[in-house]
Amino acid sequence: MNEQAHPPQATRPRRKSRNLLFRMLLGPMLTGAMLFVAAAISLWQLGAYRQARQTWEEEAARLETISAIRQNSNQLLLIIHYAAINPSNPVLLDPRADAGVAHPSQYIAVSTAALRLNRHQLAEQIAPLPPGTTLEERLSGTLSSLDEILRVADAIVAASDVRTEDWETVQQLLPQLTEGHKQLVIDLRMARFLLQNEYKQAQSQMEQTNRALVWVTALAGVTVVIVGALLSVAIIRSVSKPVQQLSEASALLAAGNFETRIAVERNDELGQLARAFNNMAGELSTLYTHLEERAGTAEARFFQAIESISEGIALFDADDRLVLCNARFREMQPEIADLIVTGTRFEDIIRGAVKRGFYAIDHQKGDEWITQRLKLHRTPQEPFEQQLMDGRWFQIREHITQQGGIFGIQVDVTRQKQAEVKLRQAKEEAEAAQETMKEFLANASHELRTPLTSIYGFGKWIQNGLHSQIFPHVQAKDEKTQAAVADVSTYISVISTQAERMIHLINDMLDLAKIEAGGLELDVRPLSLAEVIQQVTTINAPIFVEKNLELTLDVPEKLPMVRADRDSLIRILTNLIANAVKFTERGAVTCRARKEGGEIVVSIIDTGIGIAEADLARVFTKFGQVGDVQSKPHKGTGLGLAITKELVEAHGGRIWVESGIGKGSTFSFTLPLTG
């Protein structure tokens, strides 16, 4: 090129010499210029390389801080959840701690302090970033989410302090902490994504800088021949190899090989970068190992839990293939256990079961049954029952998971079904026996009441005839005749009395059977309870005079109206008053009524012999006479209080008794108010 620009001329040797000298000097000048340019470019590229390396280190530090924030926030959330569930057991927070060594709030405070330190580090790392950039805005958003978590965590620390222990407030703050943690995880993921891009760009810039530096070094080496070549080799060996090692190690780390390390043989910036890379790889390896251990522990506990369940459990994925099941699920179905294999479709399992005659179905309609069963499986509603060919029954409950799979629970309800059948049969037999008994009582009572009525009527007629027409004409003065007359009078009286008692018993039995059969028709309407009480006490006044007992009425004048059947209410009061008079030899009987809430409470209080505590449960039962009734003169049918109880309950009321031996008795019942 120089010869073309300055061709030699023979007529001008001095110019030629000057040009030759120029050419001779041009080479060193160009060489020097090239060296100068190469040196300048090298310095510029070295500065760019250092800048790229600094950027790479900063992004690596930010990635490390982001990882620490996520780890510490997860730990904080886990600790607070455990503390809220069982605040008195710090072993749940740290298995190495003895029970009672530390308070849960101390663990929460330590985790909060670690998270606050991470926040300070991240704030310092954000400061050099240009404001308004995507990375700066995302990291600032991460700081805001972290501040929210720290705010809620501080509130939880204050609430869970050993002096307050307000765990209810902690549980109320948990949703805020969980929501803040979710937002923080989203911000951390976005920030990590941006940081990884920045990291890759810095790495790419380092590689580009390295290549440019190699080219400049090579050009300088060609220019300066051996020195440049040696210098280029030295630069390549001192710079390119560590950078290449770092690039290869980064690729391995990104591929998941967390055991990758770089051999550190120098103390310069590349050595520092290699050490930082090794530290980051170690932290990532520790974190990954910890996460794997936790995942393995959680998985083992999960399988232990489902294996300990007595019901059969199976999980199918979104493609309806079996993911897992417990041993009980196979044990409940030994006939098709070989079909229950992981990865098998649910449809294939039930088709194989139908083919083997496992289900109690019409096999001519097997395809129709399979279609219906698949519909129930894929759109589960309520639990349903399925009978097997061997007579067993399964209750099946299925649920759709969030991932679109099906989670099923299978329970053997054969015993319950058998018990239901036996119960239904026993109920039908009892109802049939009850109907037979009612029919028998009705027929027997009817057949007995007619002759007993005749016996009672003729007995009364004979008794009246003897006393009015025969005994007055008997003038026997001997003792035998007088004794015979007295015996005849007594016998006729006993016949009439017992016939009358049998008639009352039969009437009470018929009434009770009618009530229990639901044949009682009540004419319920508003009534004046005070008026009915006055009517009943007036009717029963003679029995009080006969036994010289005092009757006391304790009924307010403005007692509210009640809803009741008048005849049934009269019978209730009559039975209770007659019962009180029968068991009271001296003293008084009090009839009291009071309004309590939305009902009226009526009480019949006597000063009689009372009832033993052991006999109170039998007072309202059929033929439930208490005490030694055979040795006492208090005879009755034993159905009066049973009928009274049925009538009170037919009105929607309640009846009870309070008593004690020698303390008298208080029979109380309730009636609803009108409206």
C-alpha positions in Angstrom: 0.0 0.0 0.0 2.9 2.4 0.8 4.5 1.6 -2.5 1.4 2.5 -4.4 1.0 5.7 -2.5 4.7 6.6 -2.9 6.1 4.9 -6.1 9.9 5.1 -6.4 11.3 7.6 -8.8 14.9 7.4 -10.2 15.2 11.0 -10.9 14.5 11.9 -7.4 16.8 9.7 -5.2 16.7 12.0 -2.2 12.9 11.8 -2.1 13.2 8.1 -2.6 15.5 7.9 0.4 13.2 10.1 2.3 10.3 7.9 1.2 12.2 4.7 2.0 13.1 6.2 5.4 9.5 7.1 5.7 8.6 3.6 4.8 11.1 2.3 7.3 9.8 4.6 9.9 6.2 4.0 8.8 6.4 0.4 9.9 7.6 1.1 13.4 5.2 4.1 13.5 2.3 2.0 12.4 3.5 -0.7 14.7 3.7 1.8 17.6 0.3 3.2 16.6 -1.2 -0.3 16.5 0.4 -1.0 19.8 -1.0 2.2 21.2 -4.4 1.5 19.7 -4.2 -2.1 20.8 -3.2 -1.0 24.3 -6.0 1.6 24.3 -8.5 -1.0 23.1 -7.2 -3.5 25.6 -7.5 -1.0 28.4 -11.0 -0.1 27.2 -12.0 -3.8 26.9 -10.4 -4.6 30.3 -12.5 -1.8 31.8 -15.6 -3.1 30.1 -14.7 -6.6 31.4 -14.3 -5.3 34.9 -17.6 -3.5 34.6 -19.3 -6.6 33.3 -17.8 -8.6 36.1 -18.9 -6.1 38.7 -22.4 -6.2 37.2 -22.3 -10.0 37.3 -21.2 -10.0 41.0 -23.9 -7.5 41.9 -26.6 -9.7 40.1 -25.2 -12.8 41.9 -25.4 -11.0 45.2 -28.9 -9.9 44.5 -29.9 -13.4 43.6 -28.3 -14.6 46.8 -30.3 -12.0 48.8 -33.5 -12.9 47.0 -32.9 -16.6 47.8 -32.3 -15.7 51.5 -35.5 -13.6 51.7 -37.6 -16.4 50.3 -36.0 -19.0 52.6 -36.4 -16.7 55.7 -40.0 -15.7 54.8 -41.0 -19.4 54.3 -39.4 -20.2 57.7 -41.2 -17.3 59.3 -44.5 -18.3 57.9 -44.0 -22.0 59.0 -42.9 -20.9 62.5 -46.0 -18.7 63.0 -48.3 -21.4 61.7 -46.8 -24.0 64.1 -46.9 -21.5 67.0 -50.5 -20.6 66.3 -51.5 -24.3 66.2 -49.5 -25.3 69.4 -48.0 -22.3 71.1 -47.0 -24.3 74.2 -44.7 -26.8 72.4 -41.5 -25.1 71.1 -40.3 -28.6 70.0 -42.5 -28.2 67.0 -40.5 -25.0 66.1 -37.1 -26.5 66.7 -36.8 -30.3 67.4 -33.5 -29.8 69.2 -35.2 -27.6 71.8 -36.6 -29.1 75.1 -40.2 -28.4 75.9 -40.5 -25.1 77.8 -37.0 -23.8 76.9 -38.1 -21.0 74.7 -41.4 -19.1 74.0 -42.8 -19.2 70.5 -42.6 -15.4 70.2 -38.8 -15.7 70.5 -38.6 -17.9 67.4 -40.8 -15.5 65.6 -38.7 -12.5 66.6 -35.5 -14.2 65.5 -36.9 -15.1 62.1 -38.3 -11.5 61.8 -34.8 -10.1 62.6 -33.2 -12.3 59.9 -35.8 -11.2 57.4 -35.2 -7.5 58.4 -31.4 -8.0 57.8 -32.2 -9.4 54.3 -34.4 -6.3 53.7 -31.5 -4.0 54.6 -29.1 -5.9 52.3 -31.6 -5.7 49.4 -32.2 -2.0 50.0 -28.4 -1.4 49.7 -28.3 -3.4 46.5 -31.2 -1.5 45.0 -29.6 1.9 45.7 -27.0 1.7 42.8 -29.7 0.8 40.2 -30.9 3.6 37.9 -34.4 4.7 39.0 -37.3 3.9 36.8 -35.8 0.7 35.3 -37.9 -2.5 35.4 -35.5 -4.2 37.7 -35.4 -1.3 40.1 -39.2 -1.1 40.2 -39.6 -4.9 40.7 -37.1 -5.0 43.5 -38.7 -1.9 45.1 -42.1 -3.7 44.9 -40.4 -6.7 46.6 -39.2 -4.3 49.3 -42.8 -3.1 49.7 -44.2 -6.7 50.0 -41.4 -7.5 52.5 -42.2 -4.4 54.5 -45.9 -5.5 54.7 -44.8 -9.0 55.9 -42.5 -7.4 58.5 -45.3 -5.1 59.7 -47.7 -8.1 60.2 -44.9 -10.1 61.7 -44.2 -7.3 64.2 -47.8 -7.3 65.2 -47.7 -11.1 65.6 -44.6 -10.8 67.7 -46.4 -8.3 69.9 -49.5 -10.4 70.2 -47.6 -13.7 70.9 -45.2 -12.1 73.5 -44.9 -14.1 76.7 -46.7 -11.2 78.5 -49.7 -11.1 76.2 -50.0 -14.5 74.5 -52.9 -13.2 72.4 -53.0 -16.2 70.1 -56.5 -15.3 68.9 -55.0 -12.1 67.4 -52.2 -14.1 65.9 -54.7 -16.4 64.2 -56.6 -13.3 62.9 -53.3 -11.9 61.5 -52.4 -15.2 59.8 -54.5 -14.6 56.7 -52.8 -11.2 56.2 -49.4 -12.7 56.7 -50.2 -15.6 54.3 -51.6 -13.1 51.7 -48.5 -10.9 52.0 -46.3 -14.0 51.7 -48.1 -15.0 48.5 -47.5 -11.5 47.1 -43.8 -11.6 48.2 -43.4 -15.0 46.5 -44.8 -13.5 43.3 -42.5 -10.5 43.5 -39.5 -12.7 44.3 -40.2 -14.9 41.3 -40.5 -11.9 39.0 -37.4 -10.3 40.5 -35.5 -13.6 40.2 -36.5 -13.8 36.6 -35.3 -10.3 35.9 -32.1 -10.9 37.9 -31.4 -14.1 35.9 -31.8 -12.1 32.7 -29.4 -9.5 34.0 -27.1 -12.3 35.1 -27.1 -13.9 31.7 -26.6 -10.5 30.0 -23.6 -9.8 32.3 -22.2 -13.2 31.6 -22.7 -12.7 27.8 -21.0 -9.3 28.0 -18.1 -10.9 29.9 -17.8 -13.5 27.1 -17.9 -10.8 24.4 -15.3 -8.8 26.3 -13.1 -11.8 26.6 -13.3 -12.6 22.9 -12.5 -8.9 22.0 -9.6 -8.9 24.4 -8.3 -12.2 22.9 -8.5 -10.6 19.4 -6.8 -7.5 20.4 -4.1 -9.5 22.2 -3.7 -11.7 19.1 -3.4 -8.6 16.9 -0.8 -7.1 19.2 1.0 -10.4 19.3 1.2 -10.5 15.5 2.5 -6.9 15.5 5.1 -7.3 18.1 5.9 -10.9 16.8 7.2 -13.0 19.7 6.7 -10.6 22.5 3.1 -10.0 21.4 2.6 -13.7 21.0 4.0 -14.4 24.4 2.0 -11.6 25.9 -1.1 -12.9 24.1 -0.5 -16.4 25.4 0.0 -15.0 28.9 -3.2 -12.9 28.7 -5.2 -15.8 27.3 -4.0 -18.1 30.0 -4.5 -15.6 32.8 -7.9 -14.4 31.7 -9.6 -16.6 29.3 -9.3 -19.9 31.1 -10.8 -18.7 34.4 -13.6 -17.0 32.6 -14.3 -20.1 30.5 -14.3 -22.2 33.7 -16.7 -19.8 35.3 -18.9 -19.9 32.2 -18.9 -23.8 32.1 -19.6 -23.9 35.9 -22.5 -21.5 35.5 -24.0 -23.7 32.8 -23.7 -26.8 35.0 -25.2 -24.9 38.0 -28.1 -23.7 35.8 -28.6 -27.3 34.7 -29.1 -28.4 38.4 -25.6 -29.7 39.3 -25.3 -27.9 42.6 -22.1 -29.7 43.5 -20.2 -27.7 40.8 -17.2 -25.8 42.1 -14.3 -23.8 40.5 -10.7 -24.4 41.5 -9.4 -21.1 43.1 -5.7 -20.7 42.3 -5.3 -16.9 42.4 -6.1 -13.9 44.6 -7.1 -11.3 42.0 -10.6 -10.3 40.9 -11.1 -13.6 39.0 -10.2 -15.5 42.1 -12.6 -13.4 44.2 -15.3 -14.0 41.5 -14.6 -17.8 41.7 -14.9 -17.8 45.5 -18.2 -15.9 45.3 -19.4 -18.4 42.8 -18.4 -21.3 45.0 -20.2 -19.7 48.0 -23.3 -19.1 46.0 -23.2 -22.8 44.7 -22.8 -24.0 48.3 -25.8 -22.0 49.5 -27.9 -23.2 46.7 -26.8 -26.8 47.4 -27.7 -26.5 51.0 -31.0 -25.0 50.3 -31.8 -27.6 47.7 -30.8 -30.4 50.0 -33.0 -28.9 52.8 -35.9 -28.7 50.5 -35.4 -32.2 49.3 -35.3 -33.5 52.9 -38.5 -31.6 53.8 -40.2 -32.9 50.7 -39.2 -36.4 51.4 -40.3 -36.1 55.1 -43.7 -34.7 54.0 -44.1 -37.4 51.4 -43.3 -40.1 54.0 -45.7 -38.7 56.5 -48.4 -38.4 53.8 -48.1 -42.1 52.9 -48.0 -43.1 56.6 -51.2 -41.1 57.1 -53.2 -42.7 54.3 -52.0 -46.2 55.2 -53.2 -45.7 58.7 -56.8 -44.8 57.5 -59.3 -47.6 57.9 -61.1 -46.7 54.7 -60.0 -47.4 51.2 -58.5 -44.3 49.5 -57.5 -43.8 45.9 -56.4 -40.8 43.8 -56.8 -40.5 40.0 -55.1 -37.8 38.0 -56.7 -35.5 35.4 -56.3 -38.3 32.8 -58.3 -40.6 35.2 -55.3 -42.8 35.8 -54.5 -44.2 39.2 -51.8 -42.2 41.0 -51.9 -43.9 44.4 -54.0 -45.9 46.8 -53.6 -47.3 50.3 -53.3 -51.0 51.1 -56.8 -51.0 52.5 -58.2 -50.1 49.1 -56.8 -53.3 47.6 -57.7 -55.4 50.7 -61.3 -54.4 50.4 -61.3 -55.7 46.8 -59.1 -58.8 46.7 -61.0 -60.2 43.6 -59.7 -57.3 41.5 -56.5 -56.4 43.4 -54.4 -57.2 40.3 -56.3 -54.6 38.3 -55.5 -51.9 40.8 -52.1 -50.8 39.5 -50.6 -47.4 39.3 -51.2 -45.8 35.9 -54.3 -47.9 35.1 -57.4 -46.0 34.0 -60.5 -46.0 36.2 -62.6 -47.2 33.4 -60.4 -50.2 32.8 -60.6 -51.1 36.4 -64.4 -51.1 36.6 -64.7 -52.9 33.2 -62.5 -55.6 34.5 -64.5 -55.8 37.7 -67.8 -56.1 35.8 -66.3 -58.8 33.5 -65.4 -60.8 36.6 -68.8 -60.4 38.2 -67.5 -58.3 41.1 -70.6 -56.0 41.4 -74.2 -57.1 42.2 -75.7 -55.8 38.9 -77.6 -57.2 35.9 -74.7 -58.3 33.7 -76.9 -58.0 30.6 -76.9 -54.2 31.3 -73.2 -54.1 32.2 -72.4 -51.4 29.6 -75.3 -49.2 30.8 -74.1 -49.6 34.4 -70.5 -48.7 33.5 -71.7 -45.5 31.7 -73.7 -44.5 34.8 -70.8 -45.3 37.1 -68.4 -43.2 35.0 -70.8 -40.3 35.1 -70.9 -40.5 38.9 -67.1 -40.8 39.0 -66.4 -37.8 36.8 -69.2 -35.5 38.2 -69.4 -36.6 41.8 -72.3 -35.3 43.9 -73.5 -37.1 47.1 -72.1 -40.3 48.5 -73.7 -43.5 47.1 -73.7 -47.1 48.0 -72.8 -50.1 45.8 -73.6 -53.8 46.6 -71.0 -56.5 45.7 -71.8 -60.0 44.4 -70.6 -61.5 47.7 -73.3 -59.5 49.6 -71.0 -56.7 50.9 -71.9 -53.1 50.6 -69.5 -50.1 49.9 -70.2 -46.5 50.5 -68.3 -44.4 47.9 -67.5 -40.7 48.2 -65.6 -38.9 45.4 -64.3 -35.4 45.1 -62.7 -33.4 42.3 -59.2 -32.0 43.2 -57.9 -28.6 42.2 -55.7 -30.2 39.5 -58.8 -31.9 37.9 -58.2 -35.4 39.4 -60.6 -37.5 41.4 -60.0 -38.4 45.1 -62.2 -41.3 46.3 -63.0 -42.8 49.7 -64.5 -46.3 50.0 -66.1 -47.5 53.2 -67.3 -51.0 54.0 -70.9 -50.4 55.3 -72.0 -54.1 55.2 -72.6 -54.2 59.0 -74.6 -51.0 58.9 -76.7 -52.3 56.0 -77.3 -55.6 57.8 -78.2 -53.7 61.0 -80.6 -51.6 59.0 -82.3 -54.7 57.6 -82.6 -56.3 61.0 -83.9 -53.0 62.5 -86.4 -52.7 59.7 -87.5 -56.2 60.2 -87.7 -55.7 64.0 -89.7 -52.5 63.5 -92.1 -54.3 61.2 -92.5 -57.2 63.6 -93.0 -54.7 66.5 -95.6 -52.7 64.6 -97.4 -56.0 63.7 -97.3 -57.1 67.3 -98.5 -53.7 68.4 -101.4 -53.8 65.9 -102.2 -57.3 67.1 -102.0 -56.2 70.7 -104.3 -53.2 70.0 -106.7 -55.4 68.2 -106.7 -57.9 71.0 -107.1 -55.2 73.7 -110.0 -53.7 71.7 -111.8 -57.0 71.2 -111.0 -58.3 74.7 -112.1 -55.0 76.3 -115.3 -55.0 74.3 -116.0 -58.6 75.2 -115.2 -57.9 78.9 -117.0 -54.6 79.3 -120.4 -56.0 78.3 -120.6 -58.8 81.0 -118.8 -56.6 83.6 -121.4 -53.9 83.0 -124.1 -56.4 83.6 -122.4 -57.8 86.7 -122.0 -54.3 88.1 -125.6 -53.3 87.3 -127.1 -56.5 88.7 -124.8 -56.3 91.7 -126.0 -52.8 92.5 -129.7 -53.9 91.9 -129.3 -56.9 94.2 -127.5 -54.7 96.8 -130.2 -52.2 96.8 -132.9 -54.9 96.9 -131.4 -56.7 99.8 -131.0 -53.5 101.9 -134.5 -52.2 101.0 -136.7 -55.3 100.8 -135.1 -58.4 102.3 -132.7 -57.4 105.1 -135.4 -55.3 106.9 -137.7 -58.3 107.1 -135.1 -60.7 108.5 -135.8 -60.7 112.2 -133.2 -63.4 113.1 -131.8 -62.8 116.5 -129.2 -65.5 116.5 -125.6 -64.6 115.7 -125.2 -67.0 112.8 -128.1 -65.4 110.9 -126.8 -61.9 111.5 -123.3 -63.0 110.4 -124.7 -64.5 107.2 -126.6 -61.2 106.5 -123.4 -59.2 107.1 -121.4 -61.6 104.8 -123.9 -61.4 102.0 -123.9 -57.6 102.2 -120.1 -57.6 102.1 -119.9 -60.0 99.2 -122.4 -58.1 97.1 -120.5 -54.8 97.9 -117.2 -56.4 96.8 -118.7 -57.7 93.6 -120.0 -54.2 92.7 -116.8 -52.4 93.7 -114.5 -54.8 91.7 -116.8 -54.8 88.7 -116.8 -51.0 88.7 -112.9 -51.1 89.0 -112.6 -53.5 86.1 -114.9 -51.3 84.0 -112.7 -48.2 84.8 -109.6 -50.3 83.9 -111.0 -51.4 80.6 -112.1 -47.8 79.7 -108.6 -46.5 80.6 -106.9 -49.2 78.5 -109.2 -48.4 75.5 -108.5 -44.7 75.9 -104.7 -45.3 76.1 -104.7 -47.6 73.1 -106.7 -45.0 71.1 -104.2 -42.2 72.1 -101.1 -44.3 71.2 -102.7 -45.3 67.9 -103.1 -41.6 67.0 -106.9 -41.9 67.0 -107.3 -39.1 69.5 -108.9 -36.0 68.0 -108.3 -32.8 69.9 -110.5 -29.8 69.6 -107.8 -27.3 70.4 -108.9 -23.7 70.9 -108.2 -20.8 73.2 -109.4 -21.5 76.7 -109.5 -19.8 80.1 -107.4 -22.0 82.3 -108.6 -20.4 85.5 -112.2 -21.2 84.5 -111.4 -24.9 83.8 -109.5 -25.2 87.1 -112.5 -23.7 88.9 -114.8 -26.2 87.2 -112.6 -29.2 88.0 -112.1 -28.3 91.7 -115.9 -27.8 92.1 -116.7 -31.2 90.6 -114.1 -32.9 92.9 -115.0 -30.9 96.0 -116.8 -34.0 97.6 -113.7 -36.1 97.7 -111.9 -33.3 99.7 -114.9 -33.2 102.1 -114.9 -37.0 102.4 -111.2 -37.1 103.4 -111.3 -33.8 105.4 -108.6 -32.2 103.2 -108.1 -28.5 102.4 -108.2 -27.4 98.7 -106.1 -24.3 97.9 -106.3 -22.4 94.6 -103.3 -20.3 93.6 -104.3 -18.9 90.2 -103.8 -15.3 89.1 -106.9 -13.4 88.0 -105.3 -12.2 84.8 -103.9 -15.6 83.7 -103.4 -15.6 79.9 -105.5 -17.9 77.6 -104.1 -21.3 76.6 -104.6 -23.4 73.6 -106.0 -26.8 74.6 -108.9 -29.3 74.2 -111.3 -28.6 77.0 -112.3 -32.3 77.7 -108.7 -33.4 77.7 -107.7 -30.6 80.0 -110.5 -31.5 82.4 -109.3 -35.1 82.4 -105.7 -34.1 83.0 -106.6 -31.9 86.0 -109.1 -34.5 87.3 -106.5 -37.3 87.2 -103.8 -35.2 88.9 -106.2 -33.9 91.7 -107.7 -37.4 92.3 -104.2 -38.8 92.5 -103.1 -36.2 95.0 -106.2 -36.8 97.2 -105.7 -40.6 97.0 -102.2 -40.4 98.5 -102.8 -37.6 101.0 -104.3 -38.5 104.4 -104.1 -35.1 106.0 -103.1 -31.6 105.1 -104.0 -29.9 101.8 -103.8 -30.0 98.1 -102.8 -26.8 96.2 -103.6 -26.1 92.5 -101.2 -23.4 91.2 -100.7 -21.8 87.8 -98.0 -19.4 86.6 -96.9 -17.9 83.3 -93.3 -18.7 82.5 -92.0 -17.5 79.1 -94.2 -18.6 76.3 -96.2 -21.2 78.3 -98.3 -21.8 81.4 -97.0 -24.1 84.1 -99.7 -25.8 86.2 -98.7 -27.6 89.4 -100.7 -29.9 91.7 -99.0 -29.9 95.1 -100.0 -32.3 97.9 -98.8 -33.0 101.5 -99.1 -36.8 101.1 -96.8 -39.7 101.6 -94.5 -38.8 98.7 -92.6 -41.0 96.2 -89.1 -42.6 96.6 -86.5 -41.2 94.3 -85.9 -44.7 92.8 -89.6 -44.9 91.8 -89.9 -41.5 90.1 -88.9 -42.9 86.7 -91.9 -45.3 86.8 -94.6 -42.8 87.8 -95.8 -42.1 84.2 -95.4 -45.7 82.9 -98.4 -48.0 82.2 -99.5 -49.8 85.4 -96.7 -47.8 87.1 -97.9 -47.8 90.6 -95.0 -47.2 93.0 -94.3 -48.6 96.5 -95.8 -51.7 98.0 -99.2 -51.4 96.4 -100.3 -54.9 97.5 -100.0 -53.9 101.2 -101.7 -50.4 100.8 -105.3 -49.5 100.4 -104.5 -47.1 97.4 -105.9 -49.1 94.6 -106.2 -47.9 91.0 -105.9 -49.0 87.4 -102.3 -47.8 87.1 -103.1 -46.0 83.8 -104.3 -42.6 85.0 -100.9 -40.9 85.0 -99.8 -42.7 81.7 -103.0 -41.3 80.0 -102.3 -37.9 81.6 -98.8 -37.8 80.2 -100.0 -38.8 76.7 -102.6 -36.0 76.8 -100.1 -33.4 77.9 -97.6 -34.3 75.2 -100.4 -34.3 72.6 -100.9 -30.6 73.4 -97.1 -30.0 72.9 -96.5 -29.7 76.6 -94.2 -31.4 79.2 -95.1 -33.2 82.5 -92.8 -34.0 85.4 -92.9 -34.8 89.1 -90.8 -33.7 92.1 -91.2 -35.7 95.3 -89.6 -37.4 98.3 -90.7 -39.8 101.0 -92.7 -37.9 103.6 -92.3 -34.6 101.6 -95.4 -34.7 99.5 -95.4 -34.6 95.7 -95.6 -31.8 93.1 -96.9 -32.8 89.6 -96.4 -30.1 87.0 -97.2 -29.7 83.3 -97.0 -27.0 80.7 -99.5 -25.7 78.1 -98.7 -23.3 75.2 -100.1 -19.8 75.3 -102.4 -18.6 72.5 -100.5 -17.1 69.6 
